[in-house]
Amino acid sequence: MQNTYTLTRLVLHDGTELKVRPVRPGDAGALQRLVGRLSERTTYLRYFGPMKELGEKKARHFAEVDGYDRFALVALDPDNEGEIVAVVRFDREREKCEDQAEYAALVEDKFQGQGLGIGMTWMVIDAAKERGIKRLFALVLSENRRMLGLLRALELPEKLYWEDGATRIEIDLEKSGEVRGTE
């Protein structure tokens, strides 16, 4: 499948403009540095516990996607485009369900609350729909109010489940149309 995303720009609420592009295999180091810059709170909310660093093997796994079943976009630091400040992705689990994928997002603390997460999420939703995905699901800690707010701001039909101490939110992409919300 053709990758419809090459490079785009996203303007944050404060007027900051960031470049957004698909993740590349060479981004593993930048992903490690991103995780290293996160606050303990952000790390806890994203990874459900403390994590000192993103290991090399895991970083390569996140950076090496096929663009179809595993897709990710990264936002580049406007002051240093060699650094990643956000990543939003989906991973289809073919063995479980052909038309469903897990969604995840990570935004560096200083860029949170500026519309970056939701802007990139809409881009990932479009990519998922192009690849035949009809539902995304995310596992979110109940105290992660920002992520829960982001998912609700999409104004898409959702179902909630509780799974291993986290909320599982399933989002129906078939009803998404072309309307876009903002954070």
Secondary structure, DSSP 8 states (H G I E B T S, - for coil): -----S-EEEE-TTS-EEEEEE--GGGHHHHHHHHHHS-HHHHHHHHSS--S---HHHHHHHH---SSSEEEEEEEETTEEEEEEEEEEEEE-TTT-TTEEEEEEEE-GGGTTTTHHHHHHHHHHHHHHHTT--EEEEEE-TT-HHHHHHHHHT---EEEEEETTEEEEEEEGGG-TT-----
